[in-house]
Amino acid sequence: MTLSDFLRLMRRSATTLILLALLGTLVAGVASLSTTKLYKASTRLYVTVQGADESSAGEAVQGSSAAQAKVRSYIKVVPSASDLQPVIDDLHLSASPAALAALLSVSSPTGTALLDVSVTGTDPVTAAKTANAITSSFRAVVEDLEKLPDGQPGLVKVTSLQDAQAPGSPSSPIVPLNLTLGLLAGLLAGVAATLLRNSLDTRIHGNHDVASVTDSPLLGSIGYAPDAATSPLIVQHDPRSPRAESFRTLRTNLQFLDPGARSRSYVITSALPSEGKSTTAANLAIAIAESGASVALVDADLRRPRTAEIMGIEGAVGLSDLLIGRVELEDVLQPWGQGEMSVLAAGRIPPNPSELLGSRSMHALLEELTARFDYVLMDAPPLLPVTDAAVLSKLTNGAMVVAAARSSRRGQMREALDLLDKIGAKTLGIILTKVPTTGSSRYGYGQYAAYYGRVPEPEEAPVARRTARRSRLQEWAR
């Protein structure tokens, strides 16, 4: 994963990161408020060893070295029972010497003769009194330890440089530090959760996921519309919407795929059902017809045809009947809309779709359609369940594979593309459908209606001609 991929992933999971960061901060705050406050009172002592001749530099160095050596020993003396028991008796404490030693910390800065004594407690005044009492007791213990054999005072002197004062603020918990750590812990948890979810989530979310699967170009991205099932022909019903414009962008990209091709016949398929291939094929055909080019939309899905339903035409007789010689092309090719667009329905569902689509009749039909129309779009079945689309792709200029954002899996797309590659079919590119949109009104094309001009809505064939054709098709279907 590159840095840009990581940043993109974090940006996509910004809500999760923010929520977990706030949760971590909240937990740290609650823990800080519920934790008992502790106060630390400290005192500092200075240890000296007097020499015979204090004015001598050598004696002074020896005295300093001896004092440092003594300090290292005194670190173990301060928490001893002999030092702490008098403190407990004097302050009438209920703690034992071992319990009091647990609240005590003794240290010495390296290379010095200083001794720092700190006492931690729940009451700041008691902590300060205890620290000062321990210091006084320690000085008495040292005086007794260092006393000369003849009863004279020893050469070691302990001086108090700083008496302990009752602290004004607790030493723990440190609320700002805990809140910061909670925030960082929440962010780290969010990053870990995002990376784990990304490793387990194999769905295609956007352009980067497509690029991670194939080098084939992304021909277009079609936004998600909750009413696509009831109003699939967005280019006709709402021609100025961002979704309709995305189909025109797809049309433009399609024109650049084979700029020098004499015929343009394309298969529109997907890895699995319900990824939006039929709706995409229908809207793309309308967008091409808008540009003035002639286009034939063929429903080559002889298993679960949908084109007739989407386009609102008679689908009882169509491609399957044409391929077995029951009807002629002119009888089943139905004009649609105002431009030069015709639709060929699937017709009856045959028992052998793959054989029909790979037959010589299909090859001859494609040659006739490409000779009569500028574009031929074939709505084919999904690639993984059946081989129909792969067979058709060999007879045309190539296949455009539709993938639904947040639904299609990277592995499924890779498997479908590998299938096309194995049989030598050309993959023209990927069309991403059902792409999530946020705030589309801000960048919708409706606000530029004056620039684009009025997009004429296609009209259906005259009622009399359409009724007559429907009657003939129903008669053949019987």
Disulfide bonds with the S-S distance in Angstrom:
none
